[in-house]
Amino acid sequence: MTDETEATTPQGAHPVEVELKYRVLDGGTSDRLIEAERLGAFAATGRATRTTQLEDRYVDTIDGALAKAGFAVRLRQSGAGTIVSVKSLTRTNGPGGSVRRDELEGPADRVAPAGDWPASDARALVLEHAGDAPLVELVTVRQLRRKRQLKSPDARIELSLDEVDVVARGRVIDRFVALEEFRLQFDETVDDATPSHHVHLVEAELDPGVG
C-alpha cells in the first residue's frame, strides 16, 4: 500500500488483503460515495481525492506453473515504478461480500526477468514455482483510479473508483467502472470489524462480486 498505510495484519503475521469490490451500475452514486465527507462511522481523513493511472499485467509461465501452485501474479506499473503482487487464489469470503486472501508484494521491473528483481518474499515465491522460466502476459488491466482514505475509531480504509479497460492480445475485451474498499488498518478486537459493517455500501446501486 502507498500513502504511508499500515499493515493489515499484526507484525510478524502473514500479510492478508481485505477488500470489498463492486461493479458500478449508477455513476452518480459512486461519485457521491468517493466525494462524501462521511460514510457511516467513517470520516474523510482530510486528504483530497487523488487520481492515478495504473497498468496491471497478470503473468504466468507458459505451462501455468504459478496458477497450478495456487497463485496469481500481477505486475503493477504506476508513476512510482513497478510492484509485483503475488495473491493466493484461495480466498475467504466474509460479511457483505468482503474477501480475505494472502498477498505478498515487492519491487519488480516491467521487462526484466524475475531473477533480476530486487529481493523480496514475493520474488522468492515466484522463483520457487516458476524457476527461470519466462513470465508471459495473460491479460492487462488499465485503470484510471480516484481514491480517498477514511477512518473510524477502530479502522482506516481506502475507497477507490476505477475506470477499467481489460486488454488481451492488444484488444479491449471488457470495460467497466468498479468501486473498491480496502482495509488499511483495523482493531481486531472489535466484533465484525469488516469494512461493510461500518460503510453501508449496500444502500448504493452497486453490484458485488467484480473480479
C-alpha positions as a printed NumPy array, in Angstrom:
array([[  0.   ,   0.   ,   0.   ],
       [  1.052,   3.597,  -0.625],
       [  0.318,   6.845,   1.226],
       [  2.132,   5.535,   4.334],
       [ -0.572,   2.973,   5.004],
       [ -0.177,   0.453,   7.783],
       [ -0.186,  -3.326,   7.502],
       [ -3.491,  -5.164,   7.574],
       [ -2.096,  -7.781,   9.947],
       [ -0.148,  -7.609,  13.2  ],
       [  3.634,  -7.517,  12.902],
       [  5.061, -10.961,  12.143],
       [  1.794, -12.329,  10.729],
       [  1.424, -13.372,   7.095],
       [  0.147, -10.408,   5.036],
       [ -3.571, -10.583,   4.308],
       [ -5.516,  -8.434,   1.848],
       [ -9.06 ,  -7.48 ,   2.893],
       [-11.267,  -5.838,   0.299],
       [-14.763,  -5.247,  -0.991],
       [-15.28 ,  -4.771,  -4.708],
       [-18.41 ,  -3.628,  -6.568],
       [-19.307,  -3.16 , -10.216],
       [-20.856,   0.296, -10.575],
       [-24.361,   0.473, -12.065],
       [-25.065,   4.093, -11.093],
       [-22.258,   6.564, -11.819],
       [-23.897,   9.312,  -9.775],
       [-23.994,   7.138,  -6.657],
       [-20.357,   6.134,  -6.971],
       [-19.292,   9.771,  -7.41 ],
       [-21.235,  10.659,  -4.265],
       [-19.502,   7.907,  -2.291],
       [-15.966,   8.811,  -3.355],
       [-16.521,  12.503,  -2.58 ],
       [-18.503,  12.059,   0.661],
       [-17.089,  13.593,   3.846],
       [-18.703,  10.873,   5.967],
       [-19.875,   7.298,   5.301],
       [-21.461,   5.53 ,   8.25 ],
       [-18.943,   5.632,  11.121],
       [-16.135,   6.724,   8.779],
       [-14.989,  10.312,   8.2  ],
       [-12.674,  11.55 ,   5.456],
       [ -9.075,  11.975,   6.628],
       [ -8.804,  15.438,   5.066],
       [ -6.682,  14.316,   2.142],
       [ -8.149,  15.29 ,  -1.204],
       [ -9.239,  12.643,  -3.68 ],
       [ -6.2  ,  11.546,  -5.697],
       [ -6.205,  10.367,  -9.313],
       [ -3.639,   7.907, -10.636],
       [ -3.189,   5.795, -13.761],
       [ -2.306,   2.115, -13.287],
       [ -1.413,  -0.697, -15.66 ],
       [ -1.663,  -4.217, -14.274],
       [ -0.142,  -7.121, -16.208],
       [ -1.133, -10.573, -14.988],
       [  1.608, -13.066, -15.812],
       [  2.465, -16.755, -15.53 ],
       [  4.752, -19.287, -17.157],
       [  3.747, -20.884, -20.454],
       [  2.627, -24.024, -18.606],
       [  0.771, -22.103, -15.859],
       [  3.121, -23.118, -13.042],
       [  2.085, -20.26 , -10.744],
       [ -1.643, -20.882, -11.15 ],
       [ -1.085, -24.604, -10.547],
       [  0.667, -23.662,  -7.304],
       [ -2.36 , -21.603,  -6.294],
       [ -1.143, -18.063,  -7.024],
       [ -1.945, -15.142,  -9.311],
       [  0.933, -12.782, -10.114],
       [  0.367,  -9.126, -11.011],
       [  2.921,  -6.582, -12.183],
       [  1.57 ,  -3.093, -11.447],
       [  3.105,  -0.142, -13.278],
       [  2.5  ,   3.396, -11.979],
       [  4.362,   6.661, -11.802],
       [  6.144,   5.326,  -8.713],
       [  7.577,   2.285, -10.514],
       [  6.682,  -1.408, -10.763],
       [  5.394,  -3.617,  -7.938],
       [  4.838,  -7.374,  -8.063],
       [  1.871,  -8.744,  -6.101],
       [  1.519, -12.484,  -5.514],
       [ -2.017, -13.307,  -4.427],
       [ -3.368, -16.605,  -3.205],
       [ -6.146, -17.99 ,  -5.386],
       [ -7.674, -19.377,  -2.192],
       [ -9.842, -16.743,  -0.564],
       [-12.161, -16.459,   2.401],
       [-15.492, -14.755,   1.839],
       [-16.722, -12.557,   4.684],
       [-19.792, -10.492,   5.558],
       [-21.088,  -8.036,   2.989],
       [-19.093,  -9.625,   0.167],
       [-15.695,  -8.837,   1.725],
       [-12.789, -11.06 ,   0.68 ],
       [ -9.628, -12.087,   2.559],
       [ -6.609, -13.675,   0.884],
       [ -2.869, -13.941,   1.405],
       [ -0.812, -11.428,  -0.561],
       [  2.905, -10.683,  -0.867],
       [  4.318,  -7.574,  -2.555],
       [  7.753,  -6.398,  -3.561],
       [  9.657,  -4.234,  -6.059],
       [  9.945,  -5.545,  -9.602],
       [ 10.863,  -4.49 , -13.118],
       [  8.482,  -4.162, -16.036],
       [ 10.684,  -6.027, -18.534],
       [ 13.437,  -7.797, -16.554],
       [ 13.058, -11.498, -15.631],
       [ 12.014, -12.303, -12.079],
       [ 15.54 , -13.376, -11.163],
       [ 16.714,  -9.785, -11.73 ],
       [ 14.079,  -8.151,  -9.476],
       [ 15.165,  -6.774,  -6.095],
       [ 14.987,  -9.357,  -3.317],
       [ 11.599,  -9.78 ,  -1.604],
       [  9.322, -12.54 ,  -0.331],
       [  7.139, -12.045,  -3.418],
       [ 10.108, -12.543,  -5.759],
       [ 11.202, -15.631,  -3.813],
       [  7.746, -17.19 ,  -4.161],
       [  7.657, -16.531,  -7.914],
       [ 11.104, -18.091,  -8.368],
       [ 10.168, -21.065,  -6.169],
       [  7.347, -22.064,  -8.516],
       [  8.412, -20.584, -11.871],
       [ 12.169, -21.086, -11.651],
       [ 13.94 , -19.387, -14.535],
       [ 11.03 , -19.895, -16.945],
       [  9.986, -16.655, -18.665],
       [  6.778, -14.991, -17.488],
       [  4.236, -14.327, -20.232],
       [  1.374, -11.855, -20.168],
       [ -2.091, -13.327, -19.69 ],
       [ -4.133, -10.131, -19.607],
       [ -3.589,  -6.406, -18.985],
       [ -5.897,  -4.246, -16.861],
       [ -5.639,  -0.468, -17.297],
       [ -7.248,   1.732, -14.668],
       [ -7.877,   5.399, -14.084],
       [ -8.21 ,   5.417, -10.288],
       [ -9.673,   8.035,  -7.966],
       [ -9.016,   7.192,  -4.327],
       [ -9.602,   8.586,  -0.875],
       [ -8.966,   7.487,   2.709],
       [-11.5  ,   7.454,   5.533],
       [-11.198,   6.456,   9.185],
       [-13.317,   5.454,  12.175],
       [-12.247,   4.905,  15.807],
       [-11.257,   1.285,  15.032],
       [-10.364,   1.178,  11.339],
       [ -8.968,   3.034,   8.367],
       [ -9.999,   2.265,   4.785],
       [ -9.3  ,   3.431,   1.267],
       [-12.081,   3.852,  -1.279],
       [-11.166,   3.806,  -4.946],
       [-13.302,   4.421,  -8.014],
       [-11.753,   2.796, -11.085],
       [-12.483,   3.217, -14.775],
       [-11.228,  -0.114, -16.095],
       [-10.201,  -1.457, -19.52 ],
       [ -9.333,  -5.16 , -19.787],
       [ -6.969,  -5.849, -22.687],
       [ -5.967,  -9.196, -24.195],
       [ -3.815,  -9.601, -27.306],
       [ -3.961,  -5.87 , -27.93 ],
       [ -7.771,  -5.699, -27.916],
       [-10.133,  -4.3  , -25.265],
       [-12.313,  -7.233, -24.223],
       [-14.16 ,  -5.58 , -21.319],
       [-14.746,  -2.1  , -19.948],
       [-16.436,  -1.159, -16.671],
       [-16.334,   1.055, -13.585],
       [-15.652,  -0.502, -10.172],
       [-15.715,   0.748,  -6.589],
       [-13.233,  -0.933,  -4.234],
       [-12.812,  -0.686,  -0.492],
       [ -9.515,  -1.76 ,   1.089],
       [ -8.96 ,  -2.103,   4.797],
       [ -5.677,  -0.372,   5.671],
       [ -5.763,  -0.589,   9.472],
       [ -8.22 ,  -2.066,  11.935],
       [ -8.711,  -3.199,  15.502],
       [ -9.199,  -6.984,  15.505],
       [-10.715,  -6.822,  18.999],
       [-13.831,  -5.174,  17.526],
       [-16.532,  -7.697,  16.682],
       [-17.432,  -7.877,  12.974],
       [-14.805,  -5.27 ,  12.115],
       [-15.295,  -5.673,   8.392],
       [-15.5  ,  -2.574,   6.222],
       [-19.089,  -3.335,   5.285],
       [-20.097,  -3.308,   8.968],
       [-19.43 ,   0.422,   9.058],
       [-19.689,   1.694,   5.471],
       [-23.154,   0.809,   4.251],
       [-22.347,   0.442,   0.558],
       [-25.342,  -1.851,   0.154],
       [-27.534,   1.232,   0.048],
       [-25.83 ,   2.2  ,  -3.239],
       [-26.864,   0.646,  -6.518],
       [-23.666,  -1.352,  -6.814],
       [-23.255,  -4.959,  -7.833],
       [-20.946,  -7.039,  -5.558],
       [-18.514,  -9.554,  -6.925],
       [-16.374,  -7.927,  -9.6  ],
       [-13.068,  -9.753, -10.028]])
